[in-house]
């Protein structure tokens, strides 16, 4: 009857993952409902769109790209940033210039990391949370994290079922019945994934449902005729992959050497 223990373990894994997803979805809905009246009818700034799409590091990326396109910052394909105009036009630009340092030159990766933790970014996050457009920091598991756990639960449950089927089965319990018992927690996890796909997709680590609705109205593609604001909005929403200049994209390719896996690309 060792297969029963495996079945209980499969139910525990599936139940914990699906419960976590339901709680995360409920928290996200509560955040969106709380700030729906405040956030509705407003336009996102460039930095706000960047934060809701990719978090603090996306805000730093957009600032660097904007300054580079205005020729106030030189981003070399070797991965170094050089200050051309030391006068920042807003708090984010001043944070970037301060992160580069008094010598006026620094690798892009540490500049990006320092700018992402600056007070200016925290101020953007606080405003978005108060407006109900962003998920509060420390609010618990986000939908994206919960969906990831449910996805991991699927092969775990399937693996436990396979182990149970490979073990010697008791005479009173045919193998097809054991398979049917394990099919129940597997069906639960797959059903939760399907419902999450239709009900709360796209999954976001940063934006609440209300914030995602505002992001959905922003442009995600641009062409050669697009103005600078539209271009930067695309970078804010899609990340560095929306940058069209090869040299500029090459400059950002060096950041992984310093920061490892990128969570806001």
C-alpha positions as CSV (number, residue, x, y, z in Angstrom):
1,X,0.0,0.0,0.0
2,X,3.0,2.3,-0.4
3,X,1.2,3.8,-3.5
4,X,-1.3,5.3,-1.1
5,X,1.4,7.3,0.6
6,X,2.6,8.5,-2.9
7,X,-1.0,9.5,-3.7
8,X,-1.3,11.5,-0.5
9,X,1.9,13.2,-1.4
10,X,0.6,14.0,-4.9
11,X,-2.6,15.5,-3.4
12,X,-0.5,17.6,-1.0
13,X,1.7,19.0,-3.8
14,X,-1.3,19.7,-6.0
15,X,-3.4,21.1,-3.3
16,X,-0.7,23.4,-2.0
17,X,0.1,24.8,-5.4
18,X,-3.5,25.3,-6.5
19,X,-4.4,27.0,-3.1
20,X,-1.5,29.3,-3.5
21,X,-2.6,30.3,-7.0
22,X,-6.2,30.9,-5.8
23,X,-5.0,33.1,-2.9
24,X,-2.6,35.0,-5.2
25,X,-5.5,35.7,-7.7
26,X,-7.7,36.8,-4.9
27,X,-5.1,39.2,-3.6
28,X,-4.4,40.6,-7.0
29,X,-8.1,41.2,-7.6
30,X,-8.5,42.9,-4.2
31,X,-5.6,45.3,-5.1
32,X,-7.1,46.1,-8.4
33,X,-10.6,46.7,-6.9
34,X,-9.2,48.9,-4.2
35,X,-7.5,51.3,-6.6
36,X,-9.8,50.9,-9.6
37,X,-11.4,54.3,-9.1
38,X,-8.1,56.0,-8.5
39,X,-6.3,54.5,-11.4
40,X,-9.0,54.6,-14.0
41,X,-8.9,57.4,-16.5
42,X,-5.3,58.3,-15.9
43,X,-2.3,58.0,-18.3
44,X,0.8,56.2,-17.4
45,X,4.1,58.0,-17.5
46,X,7.0,56.4,-19.3
47,X,8.6,55.4,-16.0
48,X,5.4,54.0,-14.6
49,X,4.8,51.9,-17.7
50,X,8.4,50.6,-17.4
51,X,7.9,49.7,-13.8
52,X,4.6,47.9,-14.3
53,X,6.0,45.9,-17.3
54,X,9.4,44.9,-15.9
55,X,10.0,46.3,-12.5
56,X,12.8,48.6,-11.2
57,X,15.4,47.5,-13.6
58,X,13.2,48.2,-16.6
59,X,12.9,51.8,-15.3
60,X,16.6,52.0,-15.3
61,X,16.8,50.6,-18.8
62,X,14.4,53.1,-20.2
63,X,16.2,56.0,-18.5
64,X,19.5,54.8,-20.0
65,X,18.0,54.4,-23.5
66,X,16.2,57.8,-23.4
67,X,19.4,59.6,-22.4
68,X,21.4,57.8,-25.0
69,X,19.0,58.7,-27.8
70,X,19.2,62.3,-26.7
71,X,23.0,62.2,-26.9
72,X,23.3,63.1,-23.2
73,X,24.7,59.7,-22.4
74,X,27.0,57.5,-24.5
75,X,26.4,53.8,-24.3
76,X,29.3,52.0,-26.0
77,X,28.9,48.6,-27.5
78,X,31.6,47.4,-25.0
79,X,29.1,47.8,-22.2
80,X,30.3,51.2,-20.8
81,X,28.3,54.3,-20.1
82,X,29.9,57.8,-20.4
83,X,28.2,61.0,-19.2
84,X,27.9,63.7,-21.9
85,X,25.5,66.0,-20.2
86,X,25.8,65.9,-16.4
87,X,22.5,67.7,-15.8
88,X,19.7,65.3,-15.2
89,X,16.3,66.4,-16.2
90,X,14.4,64.4,-13.6
91,X,15.1,62.3,-10.5
92,X,15.7,59.1,-12.5
93,X,18.3,60.7,-14.8
94,X,20.0,62.2,-11.7
95,X,20.0,58.8,-10.2
96,X,21.7,57.3,-13.3
97,X,24.3,60.1,-13.4
98,X,25.0,59.6,-9.7
99,X,25.4,55.9,-10.2
100,X,27.9,56.4,-12.9
101,X,30.0,58.4,-10.4
102,X,32.2,61.5,-10.5
103,X,34.5,60.1,-13.1
104,X,31.7,60.2,-15.6
105,X,32.2,56.7,-16.9
106,X,31.2,53.2,-15.6
107,X,30.1,49.8,-16.8
108,X,26.4,49.8,-17.6
109,X,25.5,46.8,-15.4
110,X,26.4,48.3,-12.0
111,X,24.8,51.6,-13.0
112,X,21.6,49.8,-13.9
113,X,21.6,47.9,-10.6
114,X,22.2,51.1,-8.6
115,X,19.6,53.1,-10.4
116,X,17.0,50.4,-10.0
117,X,17.3,50.7,-6.2
118,X,17.3,54.5,-6.1
119,X,14.7,56.6,-4.1
120,X,13.3,57.7,-7.4
121,X,12.2,54.2,-8.3
122,X,10.8,53.6,-4.9
123,X,8.7,56.7,-5.3
124,X,7.3,55.5,-8.6
125,X,6.5,52.1,-7.0
126,X,4.7,53.8,-4.0
127,X,2.6,56.0,-6.3
128,X,1.5,53.0,-8.4
129,X,0.7,51.0,-5.3
130,X,-1.4,53.8,-3.9
131,X,-3.2,54.1,-7.2
132,X,-4.0,50.3,-7.2
133,X,-1.9,49.8,-10.3
134,X,1.0,47.9,-8.8
135,X,1.3,44.9,-6.5
136,X,2.5,46.0,-3.1
137,X,6.0,44.8,-2.2
138,X,5.8,42.0,0.3
139,X,2.1,41.3,-0.4
140,X,2.8,37.6,-0.8
141,X,3.0,35.4,-3.8
142,X,2.2,37.0,-7.1
143,X,0.1,35.2,-9.7
144,X,3.2,34.7,-11.8
145,X,5.0,32.9,-8.9
146,X,1.9,30.9,-8.1
147,X,1.5,29.8,-11.8
148,X,5.1,28.8,-11.8
149,X,4.6,26.6,-8.8
150,X,1.5,24.9,-10.3
151,X,3.5,24.2,-13.5
152,X,6.2,22.5,-11.3
153,X,3.5,20.5,-9.5
154,X,2.3,18.9,-12.8
155,X,5.5,16.9,-13.4
156,X,5.8,16.1,-9.7
157,X,2.4,14.6,-9.6
158,X,2.9,12.8,-12.8
159,X,6.2,11.4,-11.6
160,X,4.7,10.2,-8.3
161,X,2.0,8.4,-10.3
162,X,4.7,6.8,-12.5
163,X,6.6,5.6,-9.5
164,X,3.4,4.1,-8.1
165,X,2.6,2.3,-11.3
166,X,6.2,0.9,-11.5
167,X,6.0,-0.6,-8.0
168,X,4.5,-4.0,-7.4
169,X,0.7,-3.5,-7.2
170,X,-1.5,-5.3,-4.7
171,X,-3.7,-8.0,-6.1
172,X,-6.9,-6.2,-5.0
173,X,-5.9,-2.9,-6.8
174,X,-5.5,-3.1,-10.6
175,X,-2.9,-0.7,-12.1
176,X,-5.5,1.2,-14.1
177,X,-7.3,2.1,-10.9
178,X,-4.1,3.4,-9.4
179,X,-3.6,5.5,-12.5
180,X,-7.1,6.9,-12.2
181,X,-6.5,7.9,-8.6
182,X,-3.4,9.8,-9.6
183,X,-5.2,11.3,-12.5
184,X,-7.4,13.3,-10.1
185,X,-4.6,15.6,-8.6
186,X,-3.1,15.8,-12.1
187,X,-6.4,17.0,-13.5
188,X,-6.7,19.5,-10.6
189,X,-3.4,21.1,-11.4
190,X,-4.0,21.2,-15.2
191,X,-7.5,22.7,-14.6
192,X,-6.0,25.5,-12.4
193,X,-3.5,26.3,-15.1
194,X,-6.2,26.4,-17.8
195,X,-8.4,28.7,-15.7
196,X,-5.4,31.0,-14.9
197,X,-4.6,31.2,-18.6
198,X,-8.1,32.3,-19.4
199,X,-9.0,34.4,-16.3
200,X,-5.8,36.2,-15.2
201,X,-3.5,36.0,-18.2
202,X,-1.1,37.8,-18.8
203,X,0.7,37.0,-15.5
204,X,2.6,39.9,-14.0
205,X,5.0,40.2,-11.2
206,X,4.5,44.0,-10.9
207,X,1.2,45.2,-12.3
208,X,-2.2,44.6,-10.7
209,X,-5.2,43.8,-13.0
210,X,-6.0,47.5,-13.2
211,X,-2.3,48.2,-14.1
212,X,-2.4,45.5,-16.7
213,X,-5.4,47.1,-18.3
214,X,-3.6,50.4,-18.7
215,X,-0.6,48.6,-20.1
216,X,-2.7,46.9,-22.6
217,X,-3.6,50.2,-24.2
218,X,0.1,51.1,-24.8
219,X,1.9,50.5,-28.1
220,X,4.1,47.4,-28.2
221,X,5.5,47.7,-31.7
222,X,7.1,50.5,-33.6
223,X,8.4,51.2,-37.0
224,X,10.8,53.7,-38.6
225,X,8.2,56.5,-38.6
226,X,7.4,56.3,-34.9
227,X,8.2,59.3,-32.7
228,X,10.6,59.2,-29.8
229,X,7.8,58.9,-27.2
230,X,6.3,55.9,-28.9
231,X,9.7,54.3,-29.3
232,X,10.5,54.7,-25.7
233,X,7.1,53.4,-24.7
234,X,7.8,50.2,-26.6
235,X,11.1,49.8,-24.8
236,X,9.3,50.4,-21.5
237,X,6.7,47.7,-22.3
238,X,8.8,45.1,-24.1
239,X,12.3,45.8,-22.7
240,X,15.6,46.0,-24.4
241,X,14.5,43.7,-27.2
242,X,12.5,46.6,-28.6
243,X,15.6,48.7,-29.1
244,X,16.3,49.0,-32.8
245,X,19.9,50.3,-32.8
246,X,22.4,47.4,-33.0
247,X,25.1,49.3,-31.1
248,X,22.7,50.2,-28.3
249,X,21.5,46.6,-27.9
250,X,25.1,45.4,-27.9
251,X,25.8,47.8,-25.0
252,X,23.1,46.2,-22.9
253,X,24.3,42.7,-23.8
254,X,27.2,43.0,-21.3
255,X,25.0,43.4,-18.3
256,X,24.5,39.7,-17.6
257,X,28.3,39.4,-16.9
258,X,27.7,41.4,-13.8
259,X,24.1,40.6,-12.8
260,X,23.6,37.0,-13.9
261,X,20.0,36.2,-14.9
262,X,18.0,39.2,-15.8
263,X,14.5,39.6,-14.3
264,X,13.5,42.7,-16.1
265,X,14.7,42.2,-19.6
